[in-house]
Amino acid sequence: LLSSTVLAQGVPVDIPGTGVNFFLYRYEGQAVPHDKINAIWENISKAFQAWVDGGQQPGALSGKDVQVKGNDLYVKDQFILTVDQYHADANRATRAQLAEKWAANLRKGVDAFVAINIVK
């Protein structure tokens, strides 16, 4: 028996240069949503660039700066993404639960990025 359900695919969204996988961006169909994934990476890059522009000082950026506001994730004041219902359903979680899980992954990624790039 064949199902008419389209299988979801995913693209890992990592924290560049760290090896930390933030989450799996799931989608249906054949068209990879590069624009949405690139927007997330751009937002993460903006948060890191602000730290770099500030002199890459120890303590100026850490995983503790990752915040969950409703279903939105931020690094300091930089918006990163909104957890949508599609991803929550795919992960069998509420949007708030998934936001906390992704925030935990993002915290690890921010800490790893800082450790690699800190000025000593």
N, CA and C of each residue as an Amber inpcrd file, in Angstrom:
protein
   360
   0.8430000  -1.1750000   0.0000000   0.0000000   0.0000000   0.0000000
   0.8870000   1.2360000   0.0000000   0.6690000   2.1290000  -0.9290000
   1.4640000   3.3420000  -1.0320000   0.7560000   4.4880000  -0.3400000
   1.5320000   5.3070000   0.3200000   0.9890000   6.4760000   0.9970000
   1.1280000   7.6910000   0.0960000   0.1680000   8.5730000   0.1810000
   0.2640000   9.8130000  -0.5870000   0.9950000  10.8930000   0.1930000
   1.4270000  10.5790000   1.4060000   2.1410000  11.5440000   2.2340000
   3.5230000  11.8150000   1.6480000   3.8580000  13.0750000   1.5340000
   5.1830000  13.4630000   1.0650000   6.1360000  13.3970000   2.2420000
   7.2440000  12.7270000   2.0550000   8.2100000  12.6160000   3.1360000
   8.9780000  13.9210000   3.3000000   9.1100000  14.3230000   4.5430000
   9.8640000  15.5430000   4.8370000  11.3530000  15.2500000   4.6950000
  12.0610000  16.2470000   4.2240000  13.5090000  16.1790000   4.1190000
  14.0640000  17.2380000   5.0570000  15.3680000  17.2390000   5.2460000
  15.9310000  18.2440000   6.1200000  17.3370000  18.6510000   5.7390000
  17.6610000  19.8760000   6.1060000  18.9960000  20.4230000   5.9050000
  19.5270000  20.8230000   7.2780000  20.6730000  20.2920000   7.6910000
  21.2270000  20.6950000   8.9880000  21.6210000  22.1690000   8.9780000
  21.2230000  22.8660000  10.0240000  21.6300000  24.2570000  10.2070000
  22.6430000  24.2420000  11.3410000  23.8960000  24.4700000  10.9970000
  24.9610000  24.4040000  11.9920000  25.3860000  25.8030000  12.4080000
  26.2170000  25.8420000  13.4310000  26.8430000  27.0890000  13.8390000
  28.1870000  27.1010000  13.1160000  28.3590000  27.9810000  12.1420000
  29.5340000  27.9360000  11.2600000  30.8660000  27.8190000  12.0070000
  31.6500000  26.8420000  11.5570000  32.9950000  26.6620000  12.0870000
  33.0850000  25.9200000  13.4030000  31.9520000  25.4690000  13.9540000
  31.9860000  24.8530000  15.2820000  31.7180000  23.3590000  15.2820000
  31.0730000  22.8640000  14.2490000  30.6510000  21.4680000  14.2480000
  29.4050000  21.2310000  15.0800000  28.8030000  22.2980000  15.6200000
  27.5860000  22.1740000  16.4220000  26.3790000  22.3240000  15.5040000
  25.5260000  21.2990000  15.4960000  24.3110000  21.3340000  14.7030000
  23.2080000  21.9840000  15.5370000  22.6960000  23.1000000  15.0750000
  21.6750000  23.8840000  15.7660000  20.3290000  23.1690000  15.6710000
  19.9110000  22.8300000  14.4650000  18.6800000  22.0810000  14.2570000
  18.6090000  21.6130000  12.8090000  17.6200000  20.7800000  12.5170000
  17.3980000  20.2770000  11.1680000  16.2200000  21.0470000  10.5700000
  16.4820000  21.8380000   9.5180000  15.4180000  22.5850000   8.8520000
  14.6830000  21.6090000   7.9500000  13.4570000  21.2810000   8.3240000
  12.6690000  20.2990000   7.5730000  11.8150000  21.0010000   6.5270000
  11.5870000  20.2960000   5.4290000  10.7470000  20.8160000   4.3620000
  10.1960000  19.6560000   3.5560000   9.1320000  19.9290000   2.8240000
   8.5370000  18.9230000   1.9550000   8.7890000  19.3120000   0.5060000
   8.7630000  18.3260000  -0.3580000   8.9540000  18.5970000  -1.7800000
  10.4160000  18.5630000  -2.1630000  10.6920000  19.0550000  -3.3580000
  12.0420000  18.9780000  -3.9090000  12.8480000  20.2640000  -3.7760000
  12.1800000  21.3750000  -3.5420000  12.8680000  22.6670000  -3.4990000
  13.3970000  22.9540000  -2.0930000  14.7040000  22.9390000  -1.9610000
  15.3290000  23.2640000  -0.6730000  15.0890000  24.7450000  -0.3940000
  14.5970000  25.0970000   0.7890000  14.2970000  26.5050000   1.1060000
  15.5650000  27.2810000   1.4710000  16.4520000  27.4210000   0.4930000
  17.7380000  28.0710000   0.7380000  17.5790000  29.4810000   1.2910000
  16.5710000  30.2200000   0.8010000  16.3960000  31.5910000   1.2660000
  16.0940000  31.6490000   2.7600000  15.2770000  30.7460000   3.2630000
  14.9420000  30.7350000   4.6930000  16.1370000  30.2900000   5.5340000
  16.8540000  29.2880000   5.0630000  18.0330000  28.8000000   5.7800000
  19.1210000  29.8720000   5.7850000  19.3340000  30.5110000   4.6530000
  20.3370000  31.5820000   4.5810000  19.9810000  32.7530000   5.4850000
  18.6920000  33.0460000   5.6330000  18.2700000  34.1290000   6.5310000
  18.6260000  33.8070000   7.9730000  18.4890000  32.5490000   8.3680000
  18.8590000  32.1420000   9.7270000  20.3650000  32.2880000   9.9230000
  21.1460000  31.8010000   8.9590000  22.6020000  31.9450000   9.0510000
  23.0200000  33.4180000   9.0670000  22.3240000  34.2400000   8.2960000
  22.6240000  35.6680000   8.2950000  22.3670000  36.2840000   9.6730000
  21.2740000  35.8890000  10.3030000  20.9680000  36.3990000  11.6390000
  22.0210000  35.9550000  12.6630000  22.4250000  34.6920000  12.5800000
  23.4730000  34.1990000  13.4790000  24.7690000  34.9680000  13.2230000
  25.0950000  35.1680000  11.9500000  26.3180000  35.8980000  11.5950000
  26.2980000  37.3250000  12.1230000  25.1460000  37.9740000  12.0900000
  25.0290000  39.3330000  12.6300000  25.3520000  39.3580000  14.1200000
  24.8760000  38.3680000  14.8460000  25.1600000  38.3060000  16.2860000
  26.6560000  38.1250000  16.5210000  27.2820000  37.2500000  15.7510000
  28.7170000  37.0250000  15.8970000  29.5180000  38.2380000  15.4340000
  29.0770000  38.8830000  14.3740000  29.7840000  40.0530000  13.8700000
  29.7620000  41.1880000  14.8910000  28.6550000  41.3500000  15.5900000
  28.5840000  42.3870000  16.6310000  29.6280000  42.1170000  17.7080000
  29.8280000  40.8560000  18.0520000  30.8310000  40.4860000  19.0510000
  32.2400000  40.7570000  18.5100000  32.4690000  40.3960000  17.2490000
  33.7710000  40.6320000  16.6170000  34.0550000  42.1360000  16.5690000
  33.0590000  42.9160000  16.1400000  33.2280000  44.3650000  16.0540000
  33.5070000  44.9860000  17.4210000  33.0460000  44.3390000  18.4690000
  33.2760000  44.8160000  19.8320000  34.6120000  44.3800000  20.4100000
  35.4240000  43.6810000  19.6160000  36.7590000  43.3040000  20.0550000
  36.9250000  41.8710000  20.4870000  35.8960000  41.0340000  20.3180000
  35.9660000  39.6070000  20.6480000  36.4420000  39.3650000  22.0810000
  35.9470000  40.1570000  22.9770000  36.3930000  40.0750000  24.3670000
  35.7410000  38.9130000  25.1170000  36.5110000  38.2650000  26.0010000
  35.9440000  37.2020000  26.8400000  34.7790000  37.7680000  27.6480000
  33.7210000  37.0110000  27.7290000  32.5690000  37.4150000  28.5120000
  31.6010000  38.3320000  27.7840000  31.9960000  38.8760000  26.6430000
  31.1140000  39.7760000  25.9060000  30.0430000  39.0110000  25.1280000
  30.2460000  37.7180000  24.9240000  29.2650000  36.8690000  24.2650000
  29.4170000  35.4650000  24.8170000  28.2940000  34.8430000  25.1460000
  28.3100000  33.4540000  25.6030000  26.9450000  32.8350000  25.3400000
  26.8760000  31.5630000  25.5840000  25.6080000  30.8570000  25.4320000
  24.5240000  31.4260000  26.3310000  24.9210000  32.0690000  27.4040000
  23.9470000  32.6790000  28.3070000  23.2020000  33.8340000  27.6430000
  23.7310000  34.3330000  26.5260000  23.0880000  35.4210000  25.8000000
  21.9750000  34.9440000  24.8720000  21.8030000  33.6300000  24.7530000
  20.7120000  33.0810000  23.9430000  19.4410000  33.1540000  24.7800000
  18.4250000  33.7630000  24.1990000  17.1600000  33.9520000  24.9010000
  16.0030000  33.4120000  24.0780000  15.0130000  32.9090000  24.7830000
  13.7590000  32.5040000  24.1580000  12.7200000  33.5270000  24.5840000
  12.1040000  34.1600000  23.6090000  11.0320000  35.1220000  23.8570000
   9.8130000  34.6290000  23.0930000   8.8850000  34.0160000  23.8120000
   7.7460000  33.3720000  23.1490000   8.2570000  32.1940000  22.3600000
   8.0920000  32.2280000  21.0470000   8.6010000  31.1780000  20.1610000
   9.7860000  31.6610000  19.3350000  10.3450000  32.8090000  19.7240000
  11.4740000  33.4060000  19.0090000  12.7720000  33.1750000  19.7620000
  13.8440000  32.9650000  19.0080000  15.1760000  32.8310000  19.5870000
  15.9930000  34.0600000  19.2440000  16.7440000  34.5380000  20.2260000
  17.6010000  35.7060000  20.0840000  18.9750000  35.3890000  20.6420000
  19.9860000  36.0380000  20.0930000  21.3050000  36.1100000  20.7160000
  21.4900000  37.5820000  21.0260000  21.5100000  37.8880000  22.3200000
  21.4480000  39.2820000  22.7890000  20.1860000  39.8900000  22.1890000
  20.3060000  40.9720000  21.4300000  19.1270000  41.5940000  20.8240000
  18.9210000  41.1840000  19.3730000  19.7520000  40.2790000  18.8740000
  19.6610000  39.8530000  17.4750000  18.6620000  38.7050000  17.3350000
  17.5830000  38.9540000  16.6130000  16.6120000  37.9060000  16.2990000
  17.2880000  36.8420000  15.4490000  17.0520000  35.5620000  15.7770000
  17.6180000  34.4570000  15.0050000  16.5320000  33.7680000  14.1830000
  15.4560000  33.3290000  14.8410000  14.3690000  32.6650000  14.1210000
  13.1620000  32.4930000  15.0230000  12.0420000  32.1770000  14.3950000
  10.8070000  31.8190000  15.0930000  10.5730000  30.3340000  14.8910000
  10.3020000  29.6190000  15.9590000   9.9600000  28.2030000  15.8610000
   8.5200000  28.1300000  15.3460000   8.3430000  27.4570000  14.2250000
   7.0090000  27.3750000  13.6190000   6.3090000  26.0720000  14.0000000
   5.0290000  26.0370000  13.7250000   4.2200000  24.8650000  14.0770000
   4.6400000  23.6380000  13.2810000   5.0570000  23.8260000  12.0420000
   5.4870000  22.7000000  11.2060000   6.6360000  21.9400000  11.8790000
   7.6450000  22.6690000  12.3380000   8.7800000  22.0190000  12.9860000
   8.3920000  21.4330000  14.3410000   7.5280000  22.1180000  15.0640000
   7.0700000  21.5810000  16.3480000   6.3540000  20.2480000  16.1320000
   5.4530000  20.2090000  15.1610000   4.7430000  18.9640000  14.8660000
   5.7080000  17.8680000  14.4310000   6.6750000  18.2220000  13.5830000
   7.6520000  17.2350000  13.0950000   8.4940000  16.6730000  14.2340000
   8.6690000  17.4620000  15.2890000   9.4630000  17.0290000  16.4410000
   8.6040000  16.5500000  17.6050000   7.2990000  16.4460000  17.3560000
   6.3470000  16.0060000  18.3800000   6.5170000  16.8020000  19.6780000
   6.5050000  18.1100000  19.5080000   6.6860000  19.0160000  20.6440000
   5.7950000  20.2370000  20.4460000   5.6400000  21.0000000  21.4980000
   5.0010000  22.2960000  21.3380000   6.0560000  23.2570000  20.7970000
   5.6020000  24.3810000  20.3160000   6.5560000  25.3740000  19.8190000
   7.4690000  25.8330000  20.9530000   6.9120000  26.0170000  22.1430000
   7.7190000  26.4590000  23.2920000   8.7530000  25.4060000  23.6740000
   8.3650000  24.1380000  23.6670000   9.3180000  23.0610000  23.9920000
  10.4470000  23.0210000  22.9700000  10.0870000  23.1340000  21.7020000
  11.1080000  23.0800000  20.6620000  12.0110000  24.3100000  20.7230000
  11.4480000  25.4560000  21.0450000  12.2630000  26.6670000  21.1870000
  13.3170000  26.4630000  22.2690000  12.9480000  25.8450000  23.3710000
  13.9160000  25.5860000  24.4480000  14.9900000  24.6060000  24.0010000
  14.5930000  23.5890000  23.2460000  15.5750000  22.6060000  22.7460000
  16.5490000  23.2670000  21.7810000  16.0190000  24.0380000  20.8390000
  16.8920000  24.7100000  19.8780000  17.7670000  25.7460000  20.5710000
  17.2230000  26.4080000  21.5860000  18.0220000  27.3890000  22.3330000
  19.1940000  26.6980000  23.0200000  18.9660000  25.5100000  23.5710000
  20.0540000  24.7660000  24.2130000  21.1480000  24.4430000  23.1960000
  20.7450000  24.0310000  21.9880000  21.7260000  23.7540000  20.9340000
  22.4560000  25.0240000  20.5120000  21.7190000  26.1130000  20.3980000
  22.3260000  27.3790000  20.0060000  23.3070000  27.8590000  21.0760000
  22.9740000  27.6550000  22.3470000  23.8970000  28.0290000  23.4320000
  25.2270000  27.2910000  23.2900000  25.1530000  25.9930000  22.9990000
  26.3800000  25.2110000  22.7910000  27.1750000  25.7710000  21.6140000
  26.4630000  26.1130000  20.5440000  27.1250000  26.6490000  19.3610000
  27.7710000  28.0010000  19.6030000  27.0880000  28.8670000  20.3380000
  27.6590000  30.1830000  20.6630000  28.9050000  29.9990000  21.5170000
  28.8280000  29.1440000  22.5330000  30.0010000  28.9070000  23.3810000
  31.1680000  28.3420000  22.5770000  30.8730000  27.4280000  21.6580000
  31.9280000  26.8430000  20.8220000  32.5370000  27.9060000  19.9000000
  31.7010000  28.7390000  19.3110000  32.1850000  29.7940000  18.4190000
  33.0950000  30.7570000  19.1700000  32.6780000  31.1590000  20.3480000
  33.4780000  32.0870000  21.1550000  34.8090000  31.4350000  21.5330000
  34.7740000  30.1760000  21.9620000  36.0000000  29.4850000  22.3570000
  37.0070000  29.4210000  21.2100000  36.5100000  29.2260000  20.0060000
  37.3830000  29.1210000  18.8350000  37.9500000  30.4920000  18.4310000
  37.1480000  31.5370000  18.6150000  37.4860000  32.8470000  18.0490000
  37.8710000  33.9230000  19.0660000  37.9890000  33.5690000  20.3120000
  38.2790000  34.5870000  21.3400000  39.6950000  35.1640000  21.1710000
  39.8250000  36.4410000  21.4130000  41.1220000  37.1000000  21.3740000
  41.8440000  36.8160000  22.6860000  43.0460000  36.3090000  22.5870000
  43.7860000  35.9540000  23.8120000  44.9890000  36.8400000  23.9890000
